[in-house]
Amino acid sequence: MPAPGGWNDPDLLVVGLFGKGKSSSDNGRFKGCNLTEYRSQFALWCMLAAPLMVNLDVRALPDSIKTILLNKELIAIDQDAEGRQCSTVYKQDGLQVFQKPLSGNRYAICILNRGDAPKTYSFRPEQWGLRGKWALHDVLTGQKDHTLRQEQGSLASHDCRVFILTALP
């Protein structure tokens, strides 16, 4: 169980390789990801409380990859003092939702479109056992907190959204 002193280790991030990297287990199959897929991989690593190790030359990062790897809010989710990993709270029709307890009576929520076509989503905190009033902050867009009643949107193929829910008095 991931916690201080014992962590998930899903291996190195492939963010930014664009098919140029090599892996001992790859056998030439890896052709690279697009920016959406790289952002989703980084978000999932952060939800897992995993070590954030990259397999690329950090001296030559394109700005698009810097934006992903230097997202302070995603890194804060990964490095949260609770040290807890996410769990799946919903998985259906190509959508998977992960919930991660954070310090300060907060939760990180990651909605991932695992499918090859766009998907719409809609959720209320009660669906995942979160009672009371919650403020919602979108980590990837920087959209400011607002009181959450119901959140909905759409995701491109392999895209994700990451939110932080903070309990309100």
DSSP file (Angstrom, degrees, kcal/mol; ACC not computed):
  #  RESIDUE AA STRUCTURE BP1 BP2  ACC     N-H-->O    O-->H-N    N-H-->O    O-->H-N    TCO  KAPPA ALPHA  PHI   PSI    X-CA   Y-CA   Z-CA
    1    1 A M              0   0    0      0, 0.0     2,-0.1     0, 0.0     5,-0.0   0.000 360.0 360.0 360.0 120.9    0.0    0.0    0.0
    2    2 A P        +     0   0    0      0, 0.0    83,-0.4     0, 0.0     5,-0.2  -0.367 360.0 124.6 -61.7 133.0    1.6    3.3   -1.0
    3    3 A A  B >  S-A    6   0A   0      3,-3.0     3,-3.2    81,-0.1    80,-0.2  -0.932  73.0 -46.1-172.7 167.4    2.3    5.6    1.9
    4    4 A P  T 3  S+     0   0    0      0, 0.0     3,-0.0     0, 0.0    77,-0.0  -0.264 132.8  24.5 -49.4 123.7    5.3    7.3    3.3
    5    5 A G  T 3  S+     0   0    0      0, 0.0     2,-0.3     0, 0.0     0, 0.0   0.248 123.0  54.6 101.6 -10.8    8.1    4.7    3.2
    6    6 A G  B <   +A    3   0A   0     -3,-3.2    -3,-3.0    -5,-0.0     2,-0.3  -0.851  67.2 177.9-156.8 116.9    6.5    2.6    0.4
    7    7 A W        -     0   0    0     -2,-0.3    43,-0.1    -5,-0.2    42,-0.1  -0.843  33.2-103.8-126.1 154.2    5.5    3.9   -3.0
    8    8 A N        -     0   0    0     40,-0.4    -1,-0.0    41,-0.4    -5,-0.0  -0.390  29.2-165.5 -61.6 150.2    4.1    2.7   -6.3
    9    9 A D        +     0   0    0     41,-0.2     3,-0.1    -2,-0.1    -1,-0.0  -0.615  18.4 168.0-142.1  82.2    6.7    2.4   -9.0
   10   10 A P        -     0   0    0      0, 0.0     2,-0.1     0, 0.0    -1,-0.1   0.281  55.9-109.2 -79.2  15.0    5.1    2.1  -12.5
   11   11 A D        -     0   0    0      2,-0.0    42,-0.3    40,-0.0     2,-0.1  -0.420  60.9 -20.6  92.2-166.5    8.5    2.7  -14.1
   12   12 A L        -     0   0    0     -2,-0.1    42,-0.2    -3,-0.1     2,-0.2  -0.455  65.7-112.1 -79.0 145.8    9.8    5.8  -16.0
   13   13 A L  B     -b   54   0B   0     40,-3.2    42,-0.9    -2,-0.1    -1,-0.1  -0.524  15.1-155.4 -69.7 142.1    7.5    8.3  -17.6
   14   14 A V    >   +     0   0    0     -2,-0.2     3,-2.2    40,-0.1     4,-0.4   0.341  45.5 139.9 -98.3   5.5    7.6    8.3  -21.4
   15   15 A V  T 3  S+     0   0    0      1,-0.3    40,-0.2    23,-0.1    -2,-0.1  -0.273  72.6  10.4 -53.4 122.8    6.4   11.9  -21.5
   16   16 A G  T 3  S+     0   0    0     18,-0.1    -1,-0.3    38,-0.1    49,-0.1   0.410  90.9 112.3  91.3  -0.6    8.3   13.8  -24.2
   17   17 A L    X   -     0   0    0     -3,-2.2     3,-2.1    39,-0.1    -2,-0.1   0.849  52.8-164.1 -74.1 -32.5    9.9   10.8  -25.9
   18   18 A F  T 3  S-     0   0    0     -4,-0.4    14,-0.1     1,-0.3    -3,-0.1   0.862  74.1 -53.2  48.6  41.3    7.9   11.2  -29.2
   19   19 A G  T 3  S+     0   0    0     -5,-0.2    -1,-0.3     1,-0.1    13,-0.1   0.503 120.7 105.1  79.4   4.6    9.0    7.6  -30.2
   20   20 A K    <   +     0   0    0     -3,-2.1    -2,-0.1     2,-0.1    -1,-0.1   0.648  57.0  91.2 -91.8 -16.0   12.7    8.3  -29.7
   21   21 A G        -     0   0    0     -7,-0.1     2,-0.4     1,-0.0     9,-0.1  -0.278  61.9-143.8 -81.0 165.2   13.3    6.4  -26.5
   22   22 A K        -     0   0    0     33,-0.1     2,-0.4     5,-0.0    -2,-0.1  -0.954  11.7-169.9-126.6 147.2   14.3    2.9  -26.0
   23   23 A S    >>  -     0   0    0     -2,-0.4     3,-1.1     1,-0.1     4,-0.6  -0.980  31.5-126.2-134.7 147.7   13.1    0.4  -23.3
   24   24 A S  T 34 S+     0   0    0     -2,-0.4    -1,-0.1     1,-0.3     3,-0.0   0.754 115.2  39.0 -64.8 -22.4   14.5   -3.0  -22.5
   25   25 A S  T 34 S+     0   0    0      1,-0.1    -1,-0.3     2,-0.0    -3,-0.0   0.342  95.7  85.5-107.5   6.4   11.0   -4.4  -22.8
   26   26 A D  T X4  -     0   0    0     -3,-1.1     3,-1.7     2,-0.1    -2,-0.1   0.885  61.7-165.6 -78.7 -41.0    9.8   -2.3  -25.8
   27   27 A N  T 3< S-     0   0    0     -4,-0.6    -3,-0.1     1,-0.3    -1,-0.1   0.788  72.4 -62.6  55.2  30.7   11.2   -4.4  -28.7
   28   28 A G  T 3  S+     0   0    0     -5,-0.2    -1,-0.3     1,-0.1    -2,-0.1   0.525 111.1 115.6  79.7   5.9   10.6   -1.5  -31.1
   29   29 A R    <   +     0   0    0     -3,-1.7     2,-0.4     2,-0.0    -2,-0.1   0.796  46.6  94.7 -78.3 -28.2    6.8   -1.3  -30.6
   30   30 A F        +     0   0    0      1,-0.2     3,-0.1    -4,-0.1    -7,-0.0  -0.505  40.6 170.1 -75.1 120.4    6.7    2.1  -29.0
   31   31 A K        -     0   0    0     -2,-0.4    -1,-0.2     1,-0.3     2,-0.1   0.363  50.0-103.3-109.4   2.1    6.0    4.8  -31.6
   32   32 A G        -     0   0    0    -13,-0.1    -1,-0.3   -14,-0.1     2,-0.2  -0.157  30.0-101.0  97.5 166.1    5.4    7.7  -29.1
   33   33 A C        -     0   0    0    -19,-0.2     2,-0.2    -3,-0.1   -15,-0.1  -0.693  27.0-112.0-118.0 169.9    2.3    9.5  -27.8
   34   34 A N     >  -     0   0    0     -2,-0.2     4,-2.3     1,-0.1     5,-0.2  -0.510  42.4 -95.4 -94.5 174.7    0.7   12.7  -28.6
   35   35 A L  H  > S+     0   0    0      1,-0.2     4,-2.5     2,-0.2     5,-0.2   0.857 124.7  55.3 -61.4 -36.0    0.6   15.7  -26.2
   36   36 A T  H  > S+     0   0    0      1,-0.2     4,-2.2     2,-0.2    -1,-0.2   0.936 110.0  45.7 -60.5 -46.7   -2.8   14.7  -24.9
   37   37 A E  H  > S+     0   0    0      1,-0.2     4,-2.4     2,-0.2    -2,-0.2   0.867 111.5  52.3 -67.2 -36.5   -1.6   11.2  -24.1
   38   38 A Y  H  X S+     0   0    0     -4,-2.3     4,-2.3     2,-0.2    -1,-0.2   0.919 109.9  48.7 -64.4 -42.4    1.6   12.5  -22.4
   39   39 A R  H  X S+     0   0    0     -4,-2.5     4,-2.4     1,-0.2    -2,-0.2   0.910 111.9  49.7 -63.0 -41.3   -0.5   14.8  -20.2
   40   40 A S  H  X S+     0   0    0     -4,-2.2     4,-2.4   118,-0.2    -2,-0.2   0.905 109.8  50.7 -64.9 -41.5   -2.8   11.9  -19.3
   41   41 A Q  H  X S+     0   0    0     -4,-2.4     4,-2.4     2,-0.2    -2,-0.2   0.937 111.4  47.7 -62.5 -44.9    0.2    9.7  -18.4
   42   42 A F  H  X S+     0   0    0     -4,-2.3     4,-2.2     1,-0.2    -2,-0.2   0.916 111.4  51.0 -62.9 -42.6    1.7   12.4  -16.2
   43   43 A A  H  X S+     0   0    0     -4,-2.4     4,-2.2     1,-0.2    -1,-0.2   0.912 110.6  49.0 -60.9 -42.4   -1.7   13.0  -14.4
   44   44 A L  H  X S+     0   0    0     -4,-2.4     4,-1.6     2,-0.2    -1,-0.2   0.902 108.6  52.5 -66.2 -40.4   -2.1    9.2  -13.8
   45   45 A W  H  <>S+     0   0    0     -4,-2.4     5,-2.0     1,-0.2     4,-0.4   0.917 110.7  49.2 -58.6 -42.3    1.4    8.9  -12.3
   46   46 A C  H ><5S+     0   0    0     -4,-2.2     3,-1.1     1,-0.2    -2,-0.2   0.883 108.1  52.7 -66.0 -38.5    0.6   11.8  -10.0
   47   47 A M  H 3<5S+     0   0    0     -4,-2.2    39,-1.3     1,-0.2    -1,-0.2   0.803 107.3  53.7 -65.6 -28.2   -2.7   10.2   -8.9
   48   48 A L  T 3<5S-     0   0    0     -4,-1.6   -40,-0.4    37,-0.2    -1,-0.2   0.522 107.7-125.0 -82.3  -5.9   -0.7    7.0   -8.1
   49   49 A A  T < 5 +     0   0    0     -3,-1.1   -41,-0.4    -4,-0.4    -3,-0.2   0.902  58.1 159.2  59.3  41.1    1.7    8.9   -5.8
   50   50 A A      < -     0   0    0     -5,-2.0    -1,-0.2   -43,-0.1   -41,-0.2  -0.557  51.0 -89.4 -94.7 156.4    4.5    7.4   -8.0
   51   51 A P        -     0   0    0      0, 0.0     2,-1.1     0, 0.0    -1,-0.1  -0.429  37.8-133.6 -60.6 139.0    8.1    8.7   -8.4
   52   52 A L        +     0   0    0     -2,-0.1     2,-0.5   -40,-0.1   -40,-0.1  -0.710  42.6 157.2-101.9  83.5    8.2   11.2  -11.3
   53   53 A M        -     0   0    0     -2,-1.1   -40,-3.2   -42,-0.3     2,-0.2  -0.927  24.5-155.4-112.2 127.5   11.2   10.0  -13.3
   54   54 A V  B     -b   13   0B   0     -2,-0.5   -40,-0.1   -42,-0.2     2,-0.1  -0.668  13.1-147.2-102.1 159.0   11.6   10.9  -16.9
   55   55 A N        +     0   0    0    -42,-0.9     2,-0.3    -2,-0.2   -33,-0.1  -0.472  67.2  80.4-120.5  55.7   13.5    9.1  -19.6
   56   56 A L  S    S-     0   0    0     -2,-0.1     2,-1.0   -35,-0.1    -2,-0.1  -0.949  90.4 -80.2-153.8 169.7   14.6   12.0  -21.8
   57   57 A D    >   -     0   0    0     -2,-0.3     3,-1.6     1,-0.2    -2,-0.1  -0.669  36.0-166.3 -78.9 104.2   17.2   14.8  -22.1
   58   58 A V  G >  S+     0   0    0     -2,-1.0     3,-0.7     1,-0.3    -1,-0.2   0.632  81.2  70.3 -70.4 -12.1   15.8   17.5  -19.8
   59   59 A R  G 3  S+     0   0    0      1,-0.2    -1,-0.3    -3,-0.0    -2,-0.1   0.679 104.1  40.9 -75.2 -16.4   18.2   20.0  -21.3
   60   60 A A  G <  S+     0   0    0     -3,-1.6    -1,-0.2     2,-0.0    -2,-0.1  -0.200  77.7 151.7-127.0  42.1   16.2   20.1  -24.5
   61   61 A L    <   -     0   0    0     -3,-0.7     2,-0.1    -5,-0.1    -3,-0.1  -0.584  43.0-128.5 -76.9 129.4   12.6   20.0  -23.4
   62   62 A P    >>  -     0   0    0      0, 0.0     4,-2.2     0, 0.0     3,-0.8  -0.431  27.1-111.4 -67.3 153.8   10.1   21.6  -25.8
   63   63 A D  H 3> S+     0   0    0      1,-0.3     4,-2.4     2,-0.2     5,-0.2   0.849 117.0  60.1 -56.1 -36.2    7.8   24.1  -24.1
   64   64 A S  H 3> S+     0   0    0      1,-0.2     4,-1.0     2,-0.2    -1,-0.3   0.871 108.9  42.8 -62.0 -36.3    4.8   21.8  -24.6
   65   65 A I  H <> S+     0   0    0     -3,-0.8     4,-2.9     2,-0.2     5,-0.3   0.858 110.3  55.9 -78.6 -36.3    6.5   19.1  -22.5
   66   66 A K  H  X S+     0   0    0     -4,-2.2     4,-2.3     1,-0.2    -2,-0.2   0.910 103.4  56.4 -58.3 -41.6    7.7   21.6  -19.9
   67   67 A T  H  < S+     0   0    0     -4,-2.4    -1,-0.2    -5,-0.2    -2,-0.2   0.888 112.8  41.0 -58.1 -40.2    4.1   22.7  -19.4
   68   68 A I  H >< S+     0   0    0     -4,-1.0     3,-1.3    -5,-0.2    -2,-0.2   0.967 119.1  42.1 -71.7 -54.2    3.2   19.1  -18.6
   69   69 A L  H 3< S+     0   0    0     -4,-2.9    -2,-0.2     1,-0.3    -3,-0.2   0.695 116.1  48.4 -72.2 -19.9    6.1   18.1  -16.4
   70   70 A L  T 3< S+     0   0    0     -4,-2.3     2,-1.0    -5,-0.3    -1,-0.3   0.160  70.4 134.5-107.6  19.0    6.3   21.3  -14.5
   71   71 A N    <>  -     0   0    0     -3,-1.3     4,-2.4     1,-0.2     3,-0.2  -0.576  41.4-161.3 -70.1 104.4    2.6   21.6  -13.6
   72   72 A K  H  > S+     0   0    0     -2,-1.0     4,-2.2     1,-0.2    -1,-0.2   0.814  85.5  53.6 -61.8 -33.3    2.9   22.5   -9.9
   73   73 A E  H  > S+     0   0    0      2,-0.2     4,-1.6    66,-0.2    -1,-0.2   0.899 110.0  46.2 -72.4 -38.5   -0.6   21.5   -9.0
   74   74 A L  H  > S+     0   0    0     -3,-0.2     4,-2.2     2,-0.2    -2,-0.2   0.924 113.2  50.3 -65.8 -42.4   -0.2   18.0  -10.5
   75   75 A I  H  X S+     0   0    0     -4,-2.4     4,-2.6     1,-0.2    -2,-0.2   0.895 107.2  54.8 -61.6 -39.1    3.1   17.6   -8.8
   76   76 A A  H  < S+     0   0    0     -4,-2.2     4,-0.3     2,-0.2    -1,-0.2   0.864 106.3  51.7 -63.3 -35.3    1.4   18.7   -5.5
   77   77 A I  H >< S+     0   0    0     -4,-1.6     3,-0.9     1,-0.2    -1,-0.2   0.936 112.4  46.0 -63.5 -45.6   -1.1   15.9   -6.0
   78   78 A D  H 3< S+     0   0    0     -4,-2.2    -2,-0.2     1,-0.2    -1,-0.2   0.900 119.2  40.4 -61.2 -42.0    1.7   13.4   -6.4
   79   79 A Q  T 3< S+     0   0    0     -4,-2.6    -1,-0.2    -5,-0.2    -2,-0.2   0.235  81.8 146.4 -96.1  11.9    3.7   14.7   -3.4
   80   80 A D    X   -     0   0    0     -3,-0.9     3,-1.6    -4,-0.3    -3,-0.1  -0.165  58.2-120.6 -55.1 143.0    0.7   15.3   -1.1
   81   81 A A  T 3  S+     0   0    0      1,-0.3    -1,-0.1     2,-0.1    21,-0.1   0.743 109.4  67.0 -59.1 -26.8    1.5   14.7    2.6
   82   82 A E  T 3  S-     0   0    0      1,-0.1    -1,-0.3     2,-0.1     3,-0.1   0.848  87.2-155.2 -63.5 -32.1   -1.1   11.9    2.9
   83   83 A G    <   +     0   0    0     -3,-1.6     2,-0.3     1,-0.2    -2,-0.1   0.785  39.3 145.5  64.6  27.8    1.0    9.8    0.5
   84   84 A R        -     0   0    0     17,-0.4    -1,-0.2   -81,-0.1     2,-0.2  -0.716  43.1-132.4-102.5 149.2   -2.0    7.9   -0.7
   85   85 A Q        -     0   0    0    -83,-0.4   -37,-0.2    -2,-0.3   -38,-0.1  -0.486  28.1-101.3 -90.5 166.3   -2.7    6.5   -4.1
   86   86 A C        -     0   0    0    -39,-1.3     2,-0.3   -42,-0.2    14,-0.2  -0.316  28.0-151.9 -77.8 166.3   -5.9    6.8   -6.1
   87   87 A S  E     -C   99   0C   0     12,-2.0    12,-2.7    -2,-0.1     2,-0.4  -0.966  26.3-103.7-133.9 155.3   -8.6    4.2   -6.4
   88   88 A T  E     +C   98   0C   0     -2,-0.3    10,-0.2    10,-0.2     3,-0.1  -0.661  36.6 171.5 -78.6 126.7  -11.0    3.6   -9.3
   89   89 A V  E     +     0   0C   0      8,-2.8     2,-0.3    -2,-0.4     9,-0.2   0.491  69.3  20.7-111.4  -9.2  -14.5    4.8   -8.3
   90   90 A Y  E     +C   97   0C   0      7,-1.2     7,-2.8    38,-0.0    -1,-0.3  -0.949  55.4 168.4-159.0 137.2  -16.1    4.5  -11.8
   91   91 A K  E     +C   96   0C   0     -2,-0.3     2,-0.3     5,-0.2     5,-0.2  -0.801  26.9 125.1-154.1 108.8  -15.3    2.5  -14.9
   92   92 A Q  E >   +C   95   0C   0      3,-2.3     3,-2.3    -2,-0.3    -2,-0.0  -0.955  65.8   3.7-164.2 142.3  -17.8    2.2  -17.8
   93   93 A D  T 3  S-     0   0    0     -2,-0.3    22,-0.1     1,-0.3     3,-0.1   0.806 129.0 -49.8  52.0  38.2  -18.0    2.8  -21.5
   94   94 A G  T 3  S+     0   0    0      1,-0.3    20,-3.3    20,-0.1    21,-0.6   0.344 114.7 111.9  86.2  -7.4  -14.4    3.8  -21.9
   95   95 A L  E <   -CD  92 113C   0     -3,-2.3    -3,-2.3    18,-0.2     2,-0.4  -0.836  42.4-175.3 -99.1 137.9  -14.4    6.3  -19.0
   96   96 A Q  E     -CD  91 112C   0     16,-2.4    16,-3.1    -2,-0.4     2,-0.5  -1.000   7.2-159.9-132.0 132.8  -12.5    5.7  -15.8
   97   97 A V  E     -CD  90 111C   0     -7,-2.8    -8,-2.8    -2,-0.4    -7,-1.2  -0.952   4.8-164.9-117.5 128.5  -12.6    7.9  -12.8
   98   98 A F  E     -CD  88 110C   0     12,-2.8    12,-2.3    -2,-0.5     2,-0.4  -0.888   1.2-162.3-111.6 141.4   -9.9    7.9  -10.1
   99   99 A Q  E     -CD  87 109C   0    -12,-2.7   -12,-2.0    -2,-0.4    10,-0.2  -0.990   5.8-173.7-125.5 131.8  -10.3    9.4   -6.6
  100  100 A K  E     - D   0 108C   0      8,-2.8     8,-2.8    -2,-0.4     2,-0.2  -0.981  22.4-130.3-128.4 121.0   -7.3   10.2   -4.4
  101  101 A P  E     - D   0 107C   0      0, 0.0   -17,-0.4     0, 0.0     2,-0.3  -0.496  30.0-170.1 -67.5 135.0   -7.6   11.4   -0.8
  102  102 A L  E  >  - D   0 106C   0      4,-3.0     4,-1.0    -2,-0.2     3,-0.4  -0.804  28.2 -90.6-119.8 163.7   -5.4   14.5   -0.1
  103  103 A S  T  4 S+     0   0    0     -2,-0.3     3,-0.1     1,-0.2    -1,-0.1  -0.265 104.2  43.0 -65.4 160.1   -4.5   16.4    3.0
  104  104 A G  T  4 S-     0   0    0      1,-0.2    63,-0.2    62,-0.0    -1,-0.2   0.807 131.3 -66.7  74.7  30.1   -6.7   19.2    4.3
  105  105 A N  T  4 S+     0   0    0     -3,-0.4    62,-2.1     1,-0.2     2,-0.3   0.920 102.1 129.9  55.0  48.4  -10.0   17.4    3.6
  106  106 A R  E  <  -DE 102 166C   0     -4,-1.0    -4,-3.0    60,-0.2     2,-0.3  -0.867  42.3-157.0-127.7 160.9   -9.5   17.5   -0.1
  107  107 A Y  E     -DE 101 165C   0     58,-2.3    58,-3.2    -2,-0.3     2,-0.4  -0.995  11.6-140.1-136.9 143.3   -9.7   14.9   -2.9
  108  108 A A  E     -DE 100 164C   0     -8,-2.8    -8,-2.8    -2,-0.3     2,-0.4  -0.883  19.3-165.5 -97.9 136.7   -8.2   14.7   -6.4
  109  109 A I  E     -DE  99 163C   0     54,-2.8    54,-3.0    -2,-0.4     2,-0.5  -0.991   4.4-171.1-123.4 128.2  -10.4   13.4   -9.1
  110  110 A C  E     -DE  98 162C   0    -12,-2.3   -12,-2.8    -2,-0.4     2,-0.6  -0.984   4.8-164.0-121.1 124.3   -9.1   12.3  -12.5
  111  111 A I  E     -DE  97 161C   0     50,-2.6    50,-1.7    -2,-0.5     2,-0.4  -0.942  13.1-169.9-108.1 120.8  -11.5   11.5  -15.3
  112  112 A L  E     -DE  96 160C   0    -16,-3.1   -16,-2.4    -2,-0.6     2,-0.9  -0.935  20.4-147.5-117.8 130.7   -9.8    9.5  -18.1
  113  113 A N  E     +D   95   0C   0     46,-2.8    45,-1.2    -2,-0.4   -18,-0.2  -0.850  18.5 177.9 -92.7 103.1  -11.2    8.7  -21.5
  114  114 A R        +     0   0    0    -20,-3.3   -19,-0.2    -2,-0.9    -1,-0.1   0.566  51.7  93.3 -80.4  -9.5   -9.6    5.3  -22.3
  115  115 A G  S    S-     0   0    0    -21,-0.6    43,-0.8     2,-0.2     4,-0.1  -0.173  81.4-120.9 -85.8 175.6  -11.5    5.1  -25.6
  116  116 A D  S    S+     0   0    0     41,-0.2    41,-0.2     2,-0.1    -1,-0.1   0.304  93.0  58.3 -96.7   6.2  -10.6    6.0  -29.2
  117  117 A A  S    S-     0   0    0     39,-0.1    41,-0.2     1,-0.0    -2,-0.2  -0.933  97.3 -86.1-132.0 156.6  -13.6    8.4  -29.6
  118  118 A P        -     0   0    0      0, 0.0     2,-0.3     0, 0.0    38,-0.2  -0.249  45.6-164.6 -59.4 150.7  -14.6   11.5  -27.7
  119  119 A K  E     -H  155   0D   0     36,-2.4    36,-3.2    -4,-0.1     2,-0.3  -0.972  12.8-138.3-136.6 150.1  -16.8   11.0  -24.5
  120  120 A T  E     -H  154   0D   0     -2,-0.3     2,-0.3    34,-0.3    34,-0.3  -0.781  21.1-167.9-103.3 155.3  -18.9   13.1  -22.3
  121  121 A Y  E     -H  153   0D   0     32,-2.6    32,-2.0    -2,-0.3     2,-0.3  -0.951  11.8-178.3-138.9 159.6  -19.0   12.9  -18.6
  122  122 A S  E     +H  152   0D   0     -2,-0.3     2,-0.3    30,-0.2    30,-0.2  -0.947  13.3 168.9-154.9 136.9  -21.1   14.2  -15.7
  123  123 A F  E     -H  151   0D   0     28,-2.7    28,-2.8    -2,-0.3    26,-0.1  -0.997  23.6-159.4-151.9 157.2  -20.6   13.8  -12.0
  124  124 A R    >   -     0   0    0     -2,-0.3     3,-1.7    26,-0.2     4,-0.4  -0.969  34.5-120.1-127.2 145.1  -21.7   14.9   -8.5
  125  125 A P  G > >S+     0   0    0      0, 0.0     5,-1.9     0, 0.0     3,-1.8   0.818 108.8  67.8 -57.2 -31.7  -19.5   14.3   -5.5
  126  126 A E  G > 5S+     0   0    0      1,-0.3     3,-1.9     3,-0.2     5,-0.1   0.790  84.7  72.1 -60.3 -26.6  -22.2   12.2   -3.8
  127  127 A Q  G < 5S+     0   0    0     -3,-1.7    -1,-0.3     1,-0.3    -4,-0.0   0.797 104.6  39.3 -57.8 -27.4  -21.7    9.5   -6.5
  128  128 A W  G < 5S-     0   0    0     -3,-1.8    -1,-0.3    -4,-0.4    -2,-0.2   0.032 126.9 -93.1-115.3  25.2  -18.4    8.7   -4.8
  129  129 A G  T < 5S+     0   0    0     -3,-1.9     2,-1.0     1,-0.2    -3,-0.2   0.639  79.7 139.0  79.1  14.4  -19.4    9.0   -1.2
  130  130 A L      < -     0   0    0     -5,-1.9    -1,-0.2    -6,-0.1     2,-0.2  -0.801  32.9-171.1 -97.0 100.1  -18.4   12.7   -0.8
  131  131 A R        +     0   0    0     -2,-1.0     2,-0.2    -3,-0.1     0, 0.0  -0.506  42.0  28.1 -89.6 157.5  -21.2   14.3    1.3
  132  132 A G  S    S-     0   0    0     -2,-0.2     2,-0.3    35,-0.1    -6,-0.1  -0.492 100.9 -33.5  95.1-164.1  -21.6   17.9    2.0
  133  133 A K        -     0   0    0     35,-0.5    35,-2.7    -2,-0.2     2,-0.4  -0.757  57.4-170.4-100.0 143.1  -20.6   21.0   -0.1
  134  134 A W  E     -GF 148 167C   0     14,-0.5    14,-3.4    -2,-0.3     2,-0.4  -0.979  19.1-139.9-135.3 142.7  -17.4   21.0   -2.2
  135  135 A A  E     -GF 147 166C   0     31,-2.9    31,-2.2    -2,-0.4     2,-0.4  -0.826  23.8-146.6 -95.5 142.7  -15.4   23.6   -4.1
  136  136 A L  E     -GF 146 165C   0     10,-2.6    10,-1.1    -2,-0.4     2,-0.4  -0.932  15.5-176.4-115.8 132.4  -14.1   22.4   -7.4
  137  137 A H  E     - F   0 164C   0     27,-1.8    27,-2.4    -2,-0.4     2,-0.7  -0.997  21.7-138.4-127.4 127.4  -10.8   23.5   -9.0
  138  138 A D  E  >  - F   0 163C   0      5,-1.4     4,-1.8    -2,-0.4     5,-0.3  -0.767  13.3-164.9 -87.3 112.8   -9.7   22.4  -12.4
  139  139 A V  T  4 S+     0   0    0     23,-2.4   -66,-0.2    -2,-0.7   -65,-0.2   0.830  83.5  45.6 -68.8 -34.9   -6.0   21.6  -12.2
  140  140 A L  T  4 S+     0   0    0     22,-0.7    -1,-0.2     1,-0.2    23,-0.1   0.805 123.4  31.2 -84.1 -29.5   -5.3   21.5  -16.0
  141  141 A T  T  4 S-     0   0    0      2,-0.1    -2,-0.2     3,-0.0    -1,-0.2   0.653  97.5-129.0 -99.9 -17.8   -7.1   24.6  -17.0
  142  142 A G     <  +     0   0    0     -4,-1.8    -3,-0.2     1,-0.3     3,-0.1   0.559  43.5 170.0  79.4   7.9   -6.6   26.6  -13.8
  143  143 A Q        -     0   0    0     -5,-0.3    -5,-1.4     1,-0.1    -1,-0.3  -0.323  36.9-112.2 -54.9 130.0  -10.3   27.4  -13.6
  144  144 A K        -     0   0    0     -7,-0.2    -8,-0.1     1,-0.2    -6,-0.1  -0.111  39.3 -77.3 -67.7 161.3  -10.9   28.9  -10.2
  145  145 A D        +     0   0    0     -8,-0.1     2,-0.3   -10,-0.1    -8,-0.2  -0.228  52.6 168.6 -57.7 141.2  -12.8   27.3   -7.4
  146  146 A H  E     -G  136   0C   0    -10,-1.1   -10,-2.6    -3,-0.1     2,-0.2  -0.974  45.9 -87.1-147.8 156.0  -16.6   27.3   -7.5
  147  147 A T  E     -G  135   0C   0     -2,-0.3     2,-0.5   -12,-0.2   -12,-0.2  -0.460  48.2-133.5 -66.2 128.3  -19.2   25.5   -5.5
  148  148 A L  E     +G  134   0C   0    -14,-3.4   -14,-0.5    -2,-0.2     3,-0.1  -0.733  45.8 147.9 -92.4 123.2  -19.8   22.1   -7.1
  149  149 A R  S    S-     0   0    0     -2,-0.5     2,-0.3     1,-0.3    -1,-0.2   0.671  81.7 -13.9-107.9 -54.1  -23.2   20.9   -7.7
  150  150 A Q        -     0   0    0    -26,-0.1     2,-0.4   -25,-0.1    -1,-0.3  -0.965  61.9-155.3-150.8 134.5  -22.6   18.9  -10.9
  151  151 A E  E     +H  123   0D   0    -28,-2.8   -28,-2.7    -2,-0.3     2,-0.3  -0.914  20.3 167.8-111.1 137.8  -19.6   18.9  -13.2
  152  152 A Q  E     +H  122   0D   0     -2,-0.4     2,-0.3   -30,-0.2   -30,-0.2  -0.986   9.0 125.5-146.3 157.1  -19.9   17.9  -16.9
  153  153 A G  E     -H  121   0D   0    -32,-2.0   -32,-2.6    -2,-0.3     2,-0.3  -0.961  45.4 -91.2-179.9-167.0  -17.8   18.1  -20.0
  154  154 A S  E     -H  120   0D   0     -2,-0.3     2,-0.4   -34,-0.3   -34,-0.3  -0.957  23.2-154.3-134.0 153.7  -16.3   16.2  -22.8
  155  155 A L  E     -H  119   0D   0    -36,-3.2   -36,-2.4    -2,-0.3     3,-0.1  -0.988  14.9-131.0-129.2 134.5  -13.0   14.5  -23.3
  156  156 A A    >   -     0   0    0     -2,-0.4     3,-2.0   -38,-0.2   -43,-0.2  -0.270  57.2 -62.7 -68.8 168.0  -11.1   13.8  -26.5
  157  157 A S  T 3  S+     0   0    0      1,-0.3    -1,-0.2   -41,-0.2   -41,-0.2  -0.330 124.0   1.4 -54.1 130.1   -9.7   10.3  -27.0
  158  158 A H  T 3  S+     0   0    0    -45,-1.2    -1,-0.3   -43,-0.8  -118,-0.2   0.559 103.9 130.1  66.4  12.2   -7.1    9.4  -24.3
  159  159 A D    <   -     0   0    0     -3,-2.0   -46,-2.8  -119,-0.1     2,-0.3  -0.452  37.8-163.5 -90.8 167.2   -7.6   12.8  -22.6
  160  160 A C  E     -E  112   0C   0    -48,-0.2     2,-0.4    -2,-0.1   -48,-0.2  -0.945  14.0-147.4-143.0 164.7   -8.2   13.5  -19.0
  161  161 A R  E     -E  111   0C   0    -50,-1.7   -50,-2.6    -2,-0.3     2,-0.4  -0.982  14.0-158.1-129.4 143.3   -9.4   16.2  -16.6
  162  162 A V  E     +E  110   0C   0     -2,-0.4   -23,-2.4   -52,-0.2   -22,-0.7  -0.991  13.0 179.3-127.3 128.7   -8.1   16.6  -13.1
  163  163 A F  E     -EF 109 138C   0    -54,-3.0   -54,-2.8    -2,-0.4     2,-0.5  -0.912  21.5-144.6-125.2 151.5  -10.0   18.3  -10.3
  164  164 A I  E     -EF 108 137C   0    -27,-2.4   -27,-1.8    -2,-0.3     2,-0.5  -0.986  15.8-158.7-113.3 126.1   -9.3   19.1   -6.7
  165  165 A L  E     -EF 107 136C   0    -58,-3.2   -58,-2.3    -2,-0.5     2,-0.5  -0.902   7.0-167.7-103.1 128.4  -12.4   19.0   -4.5
  166  166 A T  E     -EF 106 135C   0    -31,-2.2   -31,-2.9    -2,-0.5   -60,-0.2  -0.971  24.7-116.8-119.5 129.2  -12.1   20.9   -1.2
  167  167 A A  E     - F   0 134C   0    -62,-2.1   -33,-0.2    -2,-0.5   -35,-0.1  -0.378  27.6-147.9 -64.6 137.9  -14.7   20.5    1.5
  168  168 A L              0   0    0    -35,-2.7   -35,-0.5    -2,-0.1    -1,-0.0  -0.800 360.0 360.0-104.7 149.7  -16.7   23.7    2.4
  169  169 A P              0   0    0      0, 0.0    -1,-0.1     0, 0.0   -35,-0.1   0.513 360.0 360.0 -67.0 360.0  -18.0   24.5    5.8
